[in-house]
Amino acid sequence: MDSDRCARLTAILARATGREIAVASIVALSGGASSATFAVEALRDGQPWPLILQTAAAGAVPEGSLSKADQAALQMLGGRHGVPVAAVVAVLEAGDDLGQGFVMERVAGEALAPRWLRAPDFAAARQKLTGQCAAVLARLHAIPLSEAAGLALPTGRVDTARERMFAHYRSFKVDSPVFDLAFAWLAERCGDAEPSAIVHGDFRSGNFLVDSDGLAAVLDWELAHLGEGAEDLGWLCVNAWRFGIWQKPVGGFGERAELYDAYAAAGGARVDKARAHMWEVWGTLRWGLACLQLGDDHVTGRIPSVERAAIGRRVSEVELDLLHLIRFGDI
């Protein structure tokens, strides 16, 4: 099977590049719930060419999600506007027999957030990250929506998104008074703004490659959509993405004020702190629903998994975070 897959990928890369290609190995890496990621060792004209293959975990993306072809196109669009990304080499086609996916060049760097958040070797990089993240988001949010017109990016007003999220919560038939409070709190503050920017949707520690100079590449564009740029700022500050370094609200490495100032200095809209706080509560609740979903996957037997069951138990942590955020405005 592995030799067959290497042969198929060799043909795909040769078709995309017009060069002499040989794929020696495809090795599975850790992946998320909806994507599978592989390290590819290849030769291009006899020279080593390290690549990454990312495919939909189930062969096709879940209904309503951004297709892998559109993810690749958006990644390339971001790259043209100064967002650091891995260059896309080839997009899989229906007849390639590898499912939905694409191949990109492998960028050097550390993806494991708990490692680069703590290791002394990354101390200088951590000092740069807040400003770099702010600048990258400002560039992304400034891309004219017309340039993404051909992509099937999910869209909708903020209040509609909140209602959709609430319906998802109710589908689990679980009552959490704290989640109910958070939804009511958001309903009073979210408004009905129309989409104004391309939003990465999962811009956080754990979805960056970090090297000695800081942010090397932005990963995982599968949750991208049209919305409000401040959503990405709030998501970056959610406590779950600090990986235990809770005193640093921006991803475990920075401060909110520095993030907001750097975002404005890089051309982003001046950040309204109350609005950013709303999006941080929103992001925290969104993570809570993801925990609920993963726990439900295991409990119902849909996807039996000790890892999903363990993450499902973190709903209680999210409830504490929400109460603190709503009462005190930060955490």
N, C-alpha and C positions, 0 to 999 in steps of 0.2 A: 504493500500500500504506500509506504514512504517513497519508494523508488518511483512509483506511478505518479505520486503527487509532485515529486521533484521534476519529473519529465514534463508534466503539465505546466508547472510554473516556468520551466525553461522556455517552453514554447510561447507562453504569454509574454515573457520579458523580451524574447527575441522579436516578437511581433511589435511590441511597443517601442523598441529601441532601434531595430534594424542592425543590431550588433551581434557578435558571437557571444552567446551566453551559456553558462553551465551552472546549474544549481546543485550544490553538493549536499546540503542538508536543510531541513526545516524543523526547528525545535520549538515546542510550545513554551510560551512564557505565561506568567500570571495574567489573567484577564478579568474583565468585569462581567456583570450579569448578562449583558447583551452582545459583547464582543469577545472574540478569541484572537489572541495576538501571538505571532510566531517570529522568532529570529531566523533569518534566511542567510545562509552562507553561499554566496554565488561568485562566479568569475565573469568579468566582462572583458572581452578581448584578452583573456588570460590573466587579468589583474583582479585581485580581491575586490569584491563589491558587496559590503555588508548591507543587508536590507531588513525591512520589517514588513511582514504580511499581516494585515488585519482583516478578519472576516466576521460576519454575523455569527454569533455563537450557535444559533439554531439553523444556520444556512441562509436565513432571510431575517431581516430586521422585524421587530414587533410592529403590528399595525399602528399607524399614526406616527411612527418614528421616521427620522430622516434616513433615506437610503444611503448605502455605502458610497454609491456613485456621487450623490449630492454632498456627502460628507467630504469626499475627496475634492470635489469642485470648490467647496467653501474653504477648505484648508488652503488650496492654491490661491483663492481670492484673497484670503487674509495675508498670505505670503507676499502677494503683489503690493499690499498696502503696508508693509513693514512689520507684520506680525511674524515672529520667529517660529517657523514650522519646518517639519521634514518635507523635503521635495517629493511630490507624488510621481511615481515612475510609471505605473500602469493601473488601470481599473479593470477588474474582472468582468467578463461578459457571460451571458447566460450559457453559452456553449462550453465554457471553460471547466465546468464540473467541479468548481471549488466553492460554490455559493456566492453570496454577495460579499464583495470586499475590494481591497486595493493594496498595492505595494508601494512603499515609500522608502527613501533612503534612511539608513540608520544614523541618528544623530548621537554623538557622544555626550554622556551626561548621566546623572543619577536620577532615577524616577521615584525611588522609595523615599517618601517624605520623612518618616521617622529617622532615616539615616542622615539626609542632608540638613535636617533641622537641628541635629545634635552634634554631628561630627566636627571636630576642630578644623578639619581640612576645608570645610565650607563656611567658616566664620566670615570671611571677607565677602563671599557670595551673598550671605544672608543680609549683610548691610546694604547691598544694592537692590535687593529683590523688591522692596515696596515701591520704589520709584520706577523700576523696570515694569512691574505689573501694571502700575497706573498708566504708564506711557503706552503699553501694549493695548490695554483696554480702550484708551482714548483713540488710538488708531483704528481699532476694530469698530467702535461705535460711530466713527466718522465716515465709514464706508457708505456711499450712497445706496439706498435700498434698491435703486434701479439696477445696480450691478448684480444683485442677487435675484432678479426677477425670474430667471429661469430655474431656480431651485425651489423645491417643495418645502420651504421652511414653514413650520407651524406658526400660526399667527393668531391674534385676537386681542381684544381689550383686556385691561388688567382685571376689571371686575368679573369678566367672563372666565378668565383663567382661575380666579379664586373660586367661583362657583363650580367649575370643573374639578378643581382640587377637592372641594368639599364633598362633591358627589362620589369621588374616588374613596375618600375617607369613609363615608357612610356605607360603601359597598362591602366593607369588611365586617359590618354589623358588630362593631366594637365601640363602646362608649368610653371616651376619655374626657372628663370634665376640663382638663387643661387644654386639650386640642379644641374642644368646643369654645372655650374662652378665647383662644388664639384666633380662631376663625371669625368670631364676633368682633374682636379687636381689629383685625384686618379689614373687615367689612366697613368699619367706620372710617378707615384711613386710606384704603388703596385707590379709591377714585375709579374713573372709567377711561383713563388715558388710552389712546390708540397707539399701536406700535410705532416707534420712532427710530429704532436701531437694530442692527444685527447683534444678538446676544449669544455669547458662547454657550451659556447654560450650565457649564460644569467647570468653571474657571476657579481652580483651588489647588492647594498643596496636595500632591498626589497625582495631579494631571499636568505637571511641569517636568521637563528635564532641566536639571540644574548642574552647572559645572563651576569651575573656579571663578568664572566671571559673572555668575548669576544665572539668569533665565536663558536657557539655551533653546528651548522649543516648547510650544504649547501643544498639548496632546488632546485626544478624545473630544471630537467635535459632534458627537452623536446626539447631544441634547440641544444643539443650536436651534434658535428660533428668532422670530421678530418680536421685539418687546421694548423694554425700557432699559437703557444702559446701566442705571443704578442697580438693577437686579444682579449683575455680575459682581458689583462692589459688595453688596450685601452677602452674597453667597460665599465670597472669599473670606468673609469675617465670621462665618458660622463656626461655633465652638468645635464641632466634630473634625474640622479640617485644621485644627491647631495641634492635633495628635499629642495632647497632654500638656503642651506649652500654652496654657490658657491665659497667662499674663500678657501674651502678645496677640491681640485680637485679629490682626491681619495675617491669617494663615499660619500662626505660630512664629512669625518672624518680624512683624511690624506693628505700627500704631495707626489707628483710623485717621487721625488728623493729617499725618504725613501722606497717607494714601489719597485722601481727598484733595489736598493741596497739589500733590504731584499730578493727579488726574487733570485738574484744571490747568496747571502749567503746561501740560502736554497737549492742550487743545480740547479737552473734554469739558462738558458743561459744569459750571460751579455746582458742587454737591450740596444739596439741602440736607442737613444732618437729620432732620426728622424723617425725611423721605428715605435716607439711607438706613435709618433705624427700622423703618417699616419693612424694608427689603431684607434686613437681617432677621427679623422675626419671621418673615415669610420663608426665608431659606431654612431657618431652623425647623419650622413646621414641615416644610417639604422633606427635609431629612427624616423627620419623625415618621412621615407617611411611608418613606422608603424602607425604614426599619420595620414598620407594620407590614408592608408588602412582603418583605423577605421572610419575616416570621410566619406569615400566612402561607407562603409557598411551602414551608416545611410542615406546618401543622395540618394543612389540608392534604398533604401527600402529593401535591402537584410537582414539587421539586424537593424531594427529601435531601436535606443538607444540614449537617451540624453547624457549618459556618453561617448559613441563613438563620438557623434557630438562634445562634448566639447573638447575631446582629439584631434580631427581632426583640431580644430582651433589653436592648438599649433604648427602647421607647421611654422607659422611666427616666433615663438620663436627659432625653430631649424635653420631657415635661418639666424637669427642674430648670433646664436652660431657658425654656419659654417663660416660666414664671419670673425668673430673675430678669430677663430682658424686658418683659412688660412692666415690671414693678420699678426697676432701677435704670433701665435704658441702656445698659451695657452688661458685659460679663467678662 
